[in-house]
Amino acid sequence: MGEKWDRSGKRVRPKTAVRGKRYLCATCRKRSPTAVTTPAPWYCPNCLRADESTSAE
């Protein structure tokens, strides 16, 4: 039987996204076509471009 991990406490919070959410964009929740190996949050290229254009103004 697999281990259960408590996701509610601050001390046990993982540094990366929970397994099922690792491939989702933090803004639009679009799924990544490839595996995301960087820690969460991850942003899709569309949201990254939109964020850069708003910060440049």
N, C-alpha and C positions, 0 to 999 in steps of 0.2 A: 504494500500500500504506500502511496506517495506521501511526502510530507506536506503539511498545510502551513502556509506562511501567512502570518497576520499582517494585513495591509493597512490597518487602521492607526497603528501607533507611530509616533514621530521617530522613535529610535530605530524601528525596523524598516523604515521607508527605503526602498531601493534607489540607487543612483541612476538607474536606467528605467525605461518604461516597463510596465507589466507586460508579460510575454505576448498576450493577444493584441496589445495596443502599440507594439514597437514599430509597426510599419505605417501608422496613421499620422497625417499632418496635424500639427497642434492647432491650426486655424480652421481649415475646411474639412478635416478628417478624411481626406482623400488617401487611399492606400498607395504606398510606394511600390513601384514595379520590381525593385530589387531589395535585398535585405539591408536594413539600416543598422550599422554597427556603432554609430555614435550615440552617446547618452541622450536621453530625452531632454528637451523637446526637439522634434524634427519638423522641418517645414518643407513643403513641396516647392518646386521651382517657381510656380505661379505666385504663391504667397511670399516667397523671398523677394521676387521682383517688385511686387506691390509694396512691400515694406520698405524697400530701398527707395522707391519713388516718393513715398510719403515722408521719409526722413530727409530727403534731399531738399524738400520745399522749405 
